[in-house]
């Protein structure tokens, strides 16, 4: 890693209609380093990226690129100076081929009037060779996986002489194996002298990849330094402004059974799955991609019902053949993809909160607007949704607050069993801790809680029971006296007897 600075920001301020998005932020990116930018949702990370890339001009402050002070930079100026940003949607063209997507920016930059297909293919091949990609250059982007779309976006950036590549939450939709591949590519870019800034708030990923770290909070610079200077306690304290408990969840032992699943089977998905859930339990359900973990949640909520098996909820055997059956039996379900499956993003917090319980607000053929507003305000206060009122659209909320709205929607149905698939995916560390506290509180009140997740630290800290799925079967069912490494060993196939339990 070079000590030579490529990008330097001093005192960057930016406001929008009286809202101070950035409050004098400093940042230094060195050539050939991997630098992580972290902070809770709404802390100013996106605004800072847009200031660096010329989308926004700072109200105050200075930007130096390669030692030269830059005034009122436009996006094309940033690109010409070697700054490339890959946002979460990758900004690729699904109707164009891999080769066309990779070569397009260069063609536009060079103002090419006639298409040279041979040169476009050579450009794409050269870029893919640099990152070790093996993708058919003639396939359309719409047919690629998320990971390969991201790889195409990286190829497009580096073929255009990138000196600083900015990746905005690049691992959100990737599997663990795809994340490993991405980090290999990033390390390869570092060796070539390219600086990489990664926007991320997952400490485990940051530790694996970062040389240095900068943390923002509420639009202000908090700290910066080598990753070795940050342990879990400092990271969460700098991110949130307070200490976050790392104690494991250990409820008082209770014999009151809430849920019993016996020999649940769905052909091609999972087989002979059995477990129990008592009052106070938070049950973690985990496994590698394809293990059947998510499919069990879908079966219990009737999205893709089981073929056979027995489900007993609060002492009564129930039949779940549809979502309507699940809801009639007071089961709530938070899907993994809250944006497309869990929320109506353009609708208000209030509309989302009462969406699954709307019938109870019908009076004389009309909706009781006051009752709907009152109950929404109750949930805003009860679970700590940061919003000025029930009226803003959900799309205006941070990831953590949007997830709380999904939780409020199902809590308003008064569930007896609450299943959450990836409840804190894309949520910052502060909101994550708040959501975990909500789940613990619900469990203590007697609501059955099942958390489906591949986030091992989340499971170890917040679930007192963990069921590990492998190849569609229960590989282990354990009380939480395990560490993350041992749990990881169970996921990949170590014998339970070989796992050192603590």
DARA-V833821 format. One record per helix or strand. SS is the DSSP state (H for helix, E for strand). FROM is the first residue (numbers start at 1). LEN is the number of residues. If there is no record, write none. Layout:
ss=SS from=FROM len=LEN
ss=SS from=FROM len=LEN
This chain:
ss=E from=5 len=12
ss=E from=19 len=12
ss=E from=34 len=5
ss=H from=45 len=8
ss=E from=60 len=6
ss=E from=68 len=3
ss=H from=75 len=6
ss=E from=83 len=4
ss=E from=97 len=1
ss=H from=98 len=12
ss=H from=117 len=15
ss=E from=140 len=1
ss=H from=141 len=3
ss=H from=146 len=14
ss=E from=164 len=5
ss=H from=176 len=16
ss=E from=195 len=5
ss=H from=203 len=7
ss=E from=212 len=6
ss=E from=220 len=7
ss=H from=227 len=3
ss=H from=232 len=9
ss=E from=257 len=10
ss=E from=270 len=9
ss=E from=282 len=6
ss=H from=293 len=8
ss=E from=308 len=6
ss=E from=316 len=3
ss=H from=323 len=6
ss=E from=331 len=4
ss=H from=338 len=5
ss=E from=348 len=1
ss=H from=349 len=5
ss=H from=358 len=4
ss=E from=362 len=2
ss=E from=366 len=2
ss=H from=369 len=15
ss=E from=393 len=1
ss=H from=394 len=3
ss=H from=399 len=13
ss=E from=417 len=5
ss=H from=429 len=16
ss=E from=448 len=5
ss=H from=456 len=7
ss=E from=465 len=6
ss=E from=473 len=7
ss=H from=484 len=9
ss=H from=496 len=3
